[in-house]
């Protein structure tokens, strides 16, 4: 949904329902979660509720993900090194 809203600039709940072949309650539930996470904003135009991305929150989420990705990549590299050392030590014992 975020990619679709981003691509279109703004989407109504009805448009998203058609695009994702989902019922209105299902789409509304997803949109509510995205709003609560402050990833999108709602603007009411008459009877239509239009949704737009909230770029500030997305940038913060990206920064958080990048920090954690770097941590886990480093941890996995250390684990790989440790496993290699253990294999070599096991091979010397045989």
C-alpha positions in Angstrom: 0.0 0.0 0.0 2.8 2.4 0.9 4.4 1.9 -2.6 1.0 2.5 -4.3 0.3 5.7 -2.3 3.8 6.9 -3.0 3.6 6.2 -6.7 0.2 7.9 -7.0 0.9 10.8 -4.6 -2.5 10.2 -2.9 -5.1 7.5 -2.9 -8.6 7.0 -1.5 -9.5 3.9 0.4 -11.8 2.9 -2.4 -9.0 3.1 -5.0 -6.8 0.9 -2.7 -9.6 -1.6 -2.3 -10.0 -2.0 -6.0 -6.2 -2.2 -6.6 -5.7 -4.8 -3.9 -9.0 -6.6 -4.5 -9.9 -6.3 -0.8 -13.0 -5.3 1.1 -13.5 -1.8 2.5 -13.2 -3.0 6.1 -9.9 -4.8 5.3 -8.4 -1.7 3.6 -9.6 0.6 6.4 -7.9 -1.6 9.0 -4.6 -1.5 7.1 -4.9 2.2 6.6 -5.6 2.7 10.3 -2.5 0.8 11.3 -0.4 2.9 8.9 -2.0 6.1 10.3 -1.2 5.0 13.9 2.4 4.4 12.9 2.3 7.9 11.4 3.5 6.5 8.0 0.5 8.1 6.2 -1.8 11.1 6.7 -5.5 11.4 5.9 -7.1 14.4 4.2 -10.9 14.4 3.8 -12.2 15.8 0.5 -16.0 15.8 0.7 -16.9 12.1 1.3 -13.5 10.8 0.1 -10.7 10.1 2.5 -7.4 10.7 0.7 -4.2 9.2 2.1 -0.6 10.5 1.5 2.8 9.3 2.7 4.3 11.0 5.7 7.9 11.2 4.5 9.5 12.2 7.8 8.3 9.1 9.6 9.5 6.9 6.7 13.0 8.5 6.8 13.1 7.8 10.6 12.0 4.2 10.0 14.6 3.8 7.3 17.4 5.1 9.6 16.3 2.7 12.3 16.3 -0.2 9.9 19.8 0.7 8.6 21.2 0.9 12.1 19.8 -2.5 13.0 20.8 -4.0 9.7 24.4 -2.9 10.3 24.4 -4.5 13.8 23.0 -7.8 12.5 25.3 -8.0 9.6 28.3 -7.4 11.9 27.0 -10.0 14.3 26.5 -12.6 11.5 30.0 -11.9 10.2 31.4 -12.6 13.7 29.4 -15.8 14.0 30.7 -16.9 10.6 34.3 -16.3 11.7 33.7 -18.2 14.9 32.2 -21.1 13.1 35.2 -21.2 10.7 37.6 -21.2 13.7 35.7 -24.1 15.3 35.8 -26.1 12.0 39.6 -25.5 11.7 40.1 -26.5 15.4 38.0 -29.6 14.9 40.0 -30.5 11.8 43.3 -30.3 13.7 42.0 -32.7 16.4 41.3 -35.4 13.9 
